[in-house]
Amino acid sequence: MADKKSVVTALKAMEGVGARARVFVSMPVVDGITPKSFLNARGVEKTRSGEPLTRMHGIFPPDSVGLSFFDHGGLYGDGCFEGILIKNGLVFLYKEHMERLWRSAGSLRIEIPYTIEELSWQVVRAIQATGIKKSETGYIRLIVTRGIGDLGLNPRKCVGSTVYAIVSTIKLYPREAYDMGIEVGVSRKIRRPGNSILDPRIKSDNYLNNVLGLFEGTNNMRLLESIMLTDRGFIAEATVDNIFSVTREYGRGGKSQKVRVVTPVGEYCLEGITRACIMEFAKRFGYDVEEVPDLMPLDLVGPGKECFMTGTGAGIMPIVKVCGNLVGDGKPGPATRKLLAEIERAMADPANGLDVNATRQDVVKHIRQKKARLVK
């Protein structure tokens, strides 16, 4: 059982999130199943999805509507999601996230009852309803589930998908964590399954494996993050982030000649959007970049090493200890700091995001344009 101090802290944080959050919700209408709080909510309206059923949607405070108890997202974790960052008044790499959501849903054979453009407009409306300022950092959790069905597992008995997007402010890590770095653990018992069990390219709602790995590797939450291993004992990824290791090779006179940046191959890890950005930046800096299948925890630590993790919420988070062992000199290294500065610059570039004050026409234009410059 959680201690009283932890509960009080969590309650205070959640109350702060709830005060600002808005949620776009879309679900089919099934008599006796779809919550009346949703059907009778102020602002709810019919959609034109083309489905052989009635679908309603709207934007609400999170405490004013509910999801169905019969939704297979809650019953079975049957769905997918995207976490998307709002920073500097921009939804960072929004198009790339939406395209990955559609790929995940397609792999799960879940039909999204909107075009990318239409769903994007609803998400932007939800962002604008929160009143997030340019100086604030926000977060979108966009979820698509199999939807309302009976109590059996069979997806064919679901009548239509549920779509919802939670939008609020976020603060995952304090600024000093980026300046000083963090320590991570390693989950050795709970392993990351490969693509023969659950394709890691699918950003699935089923994160129970990661939750258990986090408990084990962080020593019941003493640390903030844990590295997960493959069934063969190699590094796969952290529980919610990708892992990178940096080795600096030196020539005569101790002068640095080559920087090698490695990250695990995609067979066991999510091919993260931030991960792809960092690999592109590293190549531009002239670093040797490689995806490897056999990165070990011991490869992350020791003299001359740097280590960091990447993710939508974290950006780049320096890692200075792994299970109590120093990475390099125990401080974020020069390559890590350079890459961190580069992604922060990218997040401030309007070319790499969707403006939170966009109109419907702006949204359509953004979705139909070419990819952002940093991921050519």
N, C-alpha and C positions, 0 to 999 in steps of 0.2 A: 504494500500500500504506500502511495506517495506521502511524503511528509507534509505537514501543514504549511510550511513556508513555500514549498514548491507549488502547492495547490493555490495559495493566495497569489503568488506571482503569475501563475498561468491564468487565473481568473481575471486579474487586472489587465493582462495583455490581451485576452480575448474580448473583454469589454471595450478596450480601445479599438480593436479591429472592427467589432460589430457596429460601433458608433459611426464609422465612416463607410463601411462596406455597402455595396449594392450588388444584387444578383440578377442576371438575366436567366430566366427559366422558361423552357419550352417542353411540353409533354402532351401526349394524346389524351383525349377525354374518354374515360371509361367509367360508366355509371357505377357508383358504389366503391370505386377504387381510387380514382384521381382525387386528391384532397380538395375539399370544398374551400379551404382557406386560399387555395390557388385559383380555383374557378371563380370565386366571388371577390377576388382581390381587386382593389382599385388599379386601373391601368391595364388589366389583362385584356387581350384581344385575340380574335381568330387569326390564324395564319393561312396562307395559300400555298401549302406544301405539295399539293397534288396527290397526297395520300388518300386512300379510301377510308378515311376517318376524320374526325374533327380534332384539330390541334390548336392549342392556345399557347400564347407566350406573353411575356411582359418583363418589366424591370422593377425590382422591389427591394426594400430593406430585408436583410436576411431573416429577421424574426417574424415576418408577416406572411410567409408562405411555407409550404412543406413539400417534400417529395413523397412519392407513394411507397408504402411498405412493401409493395409487390415489385418494386423496381429491381431488375437483375444486377444493377450496379452494386446495390447494397447487399442483395442476397448472395451473389456469387463473385463480386469483383469483376463482372463481365462488362468491360468498357475500356476506354483509353482517355488520355488527357494531355494537355500541354500546360506548362508553367511559362508565363511570358512576362518579361520585365518592362516596367514603365520608369523611365529615368530621363531627366532633362526635358520633360514635356513630350517625350517620344516613346512609342511602343517599339522597343528595340527588336530589329529583325522579325517584325510581325509576320510578313509574308512567308518567311522560311518556317516559322512555327505552324502556321496554318496548313502549309503544304505537308508537313510531317504529320499533323493531326489527321489529315485526309488519308495519308498512306497507312497510318496505324488502324484507322477505322476500316479501310479497305481490306487489310490483312485479317481483321477480325470478322469481316463480312457484316459490318454494321453500317446501315445506310444513314447518312446525315441528311435530314430533310430540308437543307438550305443549300444555296450556292455559297461558295467561299465569300463572295462579295456581300451577300445578304447577311450571313452570320457575322461577318466582320463589322457591318454597320450596327448590328445590335450590340456587339461588344463595345464599340466606340460609344454608343449611347449610354451604356452602363458605366464606362469610364467617366464620361462627362457628368453623370448623375452623382458621382462620388465627390466631385469638386477637387480632385487631386491637383496640387499646384506644381509648377515647374521645378520648384526647389525640393519637392518631396519624391521619394521613391515608392512606386506602386507595383502591384503584382496582379496578374490575371491567372486564375486557375480555370481553364476551359475544359469541360468534361463532357464526354459523349458515352452514354451507357446503352446496353441492349434495350433497355426500356421496360415497360410494364408487361409482365407475363404471369403465368401461374407459378405455383411453388415448386415446380419441377425444373430441372436444369435445361431442358430442351429449348434452344433459342427460337425454334420455329413457332413456339407458343407465345412469343412476345408480339405485341401489336404494333409497336413503333418505338423508336429510340427516344430517350430523354436527353436533352441538351441543356447544360447550364454553365454559366460563367460567373465566378466570384471575383469581384474587383475590390481591392482595398490597398491601404498603405502597407509597407513591409519593412522590417529591419532584421535580417537574419544574423548578421555579425557586426560587432562594434568596430569602429574605425581602427582602434588599436590592434585588432586582430590582423588587419592588413599590413600594419606597420611592423608588428612583432612576429607574426606567424602563429600557427597553432600546432598542438600535438594531436595525432590521430592514433587509433589502435588498429588491430587486425583481428578480424573474425576468422578463426581457424576451423571451427566446427561447422558453422553455417556457411555453406558455399554458394557461389553464384552459378545457377544452372546455365548450360549452353543452349545454342539455338535448336538443338534437337528436342528440348523440353519446352522452352518458351523463348521465342525469337527476341533478343534484346533490342532489336530495332523497333519493336512495338512498344510504345510508351503506355503500358498497360496500367489499369487501375489496381491490379493485384500486386501490392508491395509487401505482402506479409513476410516473404523471404528477406527483404531488406530490413524490415523492422526488427526481426529476430537477430539478424546480423549486426544491427546497430546496438542492440542491448548487449550482445556478447562482446563485440570489439571495443565498445566504449566503457566497459566495466560498469554496466548499469547506469550509463549516462554521465559518468565522471568527465569524459571527453566529449567533444562535439561531433566527431565523425569517425567512421571506421572503414578500413579497406577490406573488401571482400575478395576471396580467392576463387579460382576455378577449381573444378574437381581434381585437377592435377597439381594444385598448390601454387599456381602462378597468379599474379595480380590480374583481376578482372576490372574492377572499378571500386569507387567508394559507394556507400549505400545510396547517395543521391547525387554524386559528382563523378566526373572522370578524373583519372590520375595521370600526372606527367612527372617524369624524372629528367633532370638536366645534369650532364657531365661536361665539365670544362677540361679540355686537354691542353697541356702546357708544352712549350718547346724550350729551346735553349734560353738560359737566363731567366727562366720562370715566366716568360711572356705567353699569354694565352693565345693559342693558335686556332682552336676549333671548339665550337659549342655543339654538343649533340643533345637533341631533345627527343625523348621516346615516350610512347604511350601504348597501352595494350591494344591489340587488334580488336576489331568489332565483333568477333564471334561470341564474346562473353560480356560485352558492354554496350550501352546505348551509344550510338554514333551522335554524340551531342552537338548541338548547334554552336555553343560556345567553344567546344573542343575543336570544331572545324575552323573557327575563327583564329584560335591560338596557333594551330598548325600553319595556317596561311601567314600570320604575322611572323612566326619564327622563320619560315622560308624566306620572307622578304628581308629579314635581318641577316640572312646568310647562314643561319644555323642549319645543321644537318638534322632533318626530321624523319622519324621512322616509327611505324607501328610494328610492335614486336609481340610474339605469342608467349614469351617466356620470361617476362619481367618478374623478379622475386622481391619480397619485402626487403631483404638485405641489400638489394641493388639501389634502394632509395636513400640509404644512410651512409655516413662516413665522410671523410675529408673530400673536398672538391665537388660535392654534390649539391644539387638544389632539387626541391620537390614542391609541387603545388597541385591543387585540384581546381577543376573548372565546372561551372554550372550556371544556369540562368540566374538564380538568385544570388549566388556567391560571386559571379564573375570569375576572378582568379583569387584564390585564397592560398597564401604561402603556407607550406607545411615545414616546420622546423624540428619536429621530433616524431618518430614512429616507435611506439611502444617504449618510450623512454630513451631511445637512441637518437643522438644528434644527427641532423641532416646538415652537412657542411659544418659551419661554425655556429649553428644554432640561430642564425638570422636569415631573413629573406635575401637570396642572392641577387646579383646584378641582372641576370637574364630574366628572373622572375619579376623583378621590379620594372624592367623595361617592357615586358609583355603586359604587366598590369597597367602601366601608364598608357600603353597603346590601346588597350580595350576600353579604358575610360575615355580616351579621345574619340574612339569610334562610337561610343554611346552618346556622345554629344553632337555627332554629325547628323544633320537632318536627312542626309541621303541614306542613312541606315535604319530609319524607323518611320513609323506612321505617327503623325502629329495627333495628340490627344484631342485637339479641337477641330479635327477634320470634319468636313461635310460628307454627306453620302457620296457626292461626286468625287471628292478627294479619296475616299476609301476605294471606290471602284478603280480609279486611276492608279492608286498604290498597288493594288492586287495585280493589276494587269501589266505593270512595268517590269523591267528586268530585275534580276536579283541585286541586292546591295553590293556596293563596290568592294567591301572587305571579304566577300566570299565569291569572287568571280570564278 
